[in-house]
Amino acid sequence: MKYISTRGGMEPQSFSDILLEGLAPDGGLAIPQSYPHITAEKLEQWRALSYDELAFEILSLFIDDIPAEDLRALTQAAYNPELFVGDSMVPVKALQGDMALLGLSQGPTLAFKDMAMQFLGQVFEYVLEKRDSRINILGATSGDTGSAAEYALRGKRRVNVFMLSPYGRMSAFQRAQMYSLQDENIHNLSVKGVFDDCQDIVKQLAGDLDFKQSMSLGAVNSINWARIAAQVVYYFWGWLRATTAAEQTVSFAVPSGNFGNILAGHIARQMGLPIARLVLATNENNVLEEFFRTGVYRPRSSENTYATSSPSMDISRASNFERFVFDLVGRDSVKLNALWDQLATQGYFDLSDMKPFFEVDYGFVAGQSAHANRVSTIAEVYKETGVLIDPHTADGVKVARDFVQPGIPMLVLETALPAKFSETIEEAIGQPAPVPEHLQHLNDLPQRVVEMDADVAQVRAYMESNA
Ligand SMILES: *Cc1c(COP(=O)(O)O)cnc(C)c1O
């Protein structure tokens, strides 16, 4: 299994070579030269596997430069039931009719990003050890991604994490979750500014090539291929739990932002997993819904990006979308480059002539929700089933309802637990979301955080003396 760039300008490379990189050298995204194919017999053989065993089987199709016994140890460590609270690591919870939740949020930060990040943490440490190198992860977060990265990389050898977060803009729960980590390799920098200031500092430092090289700077953002590969696993897991025979199909509804989660569903479908529909759900920031409805992709500016009650889906451009478009245009890098050139010069591209194929060939359909829809969906689902869902998952449930087909299970990906977004839960049901028992004392723990101005020089100096 070798990886190429969507833009066509990278010699084929192995998994470990692309693991630590962000963009490919030509500005594109790494993608497998071809997708592995899974037969119906193989799928049946996988029914009895535990989650970590299934992860090993699937990841070994994408990773052929790590010996099998080592990869098995990495998947066992990442998908250790002790890290994922509950009776089952990835439970399927029935809702109404053919609809059910695929519970992806039992991990340490109560959001689906743990599913991929826990594997990423293990494989990072392994590859750095083999190559006798080190990495300093620099990132900015307004919540979910940063905390998932910190929990995955805490205590790992050869890795430091420097995570910038906006001072006074995080919820008490988010602060407690990140700042209570006492591991020496985790550095929380609370920056006196807004999220965009944090992001700007990261961009400036990462754009300084001398600094980047001397510090071995890296990132764990959503374009990281290992994260996508690890996410493919739970689509197979969900299908195996929702079916009893090889010819049955399942649909998945995915609350989407950067298109990382649903891209993994697309890849699972390309690998032969019998998926009927991939239902893409957005909030008011509906760049992707608009594309699947019209064929026109038009990213927005940050001024035109709304702050919503499903904040982890508030995106203006979908960083992983390029990988899907690559498949859509027949893996033709010349065509892909032309589209991205047009995006840069005119701000949009138009694939409306391919619109008939979005569902027929790829299973894609899409819809969106507004705040009022999410609040009423949370209230209805709670009243009718007793299950409490978070606002992101509510986006998925709301949109999924329009696309359920009789007799085909519809699995809505539960991307976070309600405890993280209690304000909206109170609005919906008149009481706060319960905090899982093991996190009830989180607020009492001592916090470890460094405050500083929104000043590149201060951040740089801190990193240089603490790397
Ligand atoms: C990141 C995130 C999403 C969006 O996932 P993408 O891979 O960016 O499409 C949805 N819900 C929650 C809770 C998230 O943290």
The ligand as an SDF file (V2000), in Angstrom:
LIG
                    3D

 15 15  0  0  0  0  0  0  0  0999 V2000
  -15.1100   17.3840   14.7990 C   0  0  0  0  0  0  0  0  0  0  0  0
  -16.5460   17.1730   15.1180 C   0  0  0  0  0  0  0  0  0  0  0  0
  -17.5280   17.0510   14.0930 C   0  0  0  0  0  0  0  0  0  0  0  0
  -17.1950   17.2170   12.6240 C   0  0  0  0  0  0  0  0  0  0  0  0
  -16.4130   16.1650   12.1110 O   0  0  0  0  0  0  0  0  0  0  0  0
  -15.6190   16.3380   10.7360 P   0  0  0  0  0  0  0  0  0  0  0  0
  -14.7350   15.1650   10.6440 O   0  0  0  0  0  0  0  0  0  0  0  0
  -14.8510   17.6320   10.8540 O   0  0  0  0  0  0  0  0  0  0  0  0
  -16.6310   16.3940    9.6310 O   0  0  0  0  0  0  0  0  0  0  0  0
  -18.8320   16.8180   14.4730 C   0  0  0  0  0  0  0  0  0  0  0  0
  -19.1850   16.7160   15.7710 N   0  0  0  0  0  0  0  0  0  0  0  0
  -18.2860   16.8220   16.7700 C   0  0  0  0  0  0  0  0  0  0  0  0
  -18.7440   16.7190   18.1730 C   0  0  0  0  0  0  0  0  0  0  0  0
  -16.9340   17.0490   16.4830 C   0  0  0  0  0  0  0  0  0  0  0  0
  -16.0390   17.1650   17.4750 O   0  0  0  0  0  0  0  0  0  0  0  0
  1  2  1  0
  2  3  1  0
  2 14  2  0
  3  4  1  0
  3 10  2  0
  4  5  1  0
  5  6  1  0
  6  7  2  0
  6  8  1  0
  6  9  1  0
 10 11  1  0
 11 12  2  0
 12 13  1  0
 12 14  1  0
 14 15  1  0
M  END
$$$$
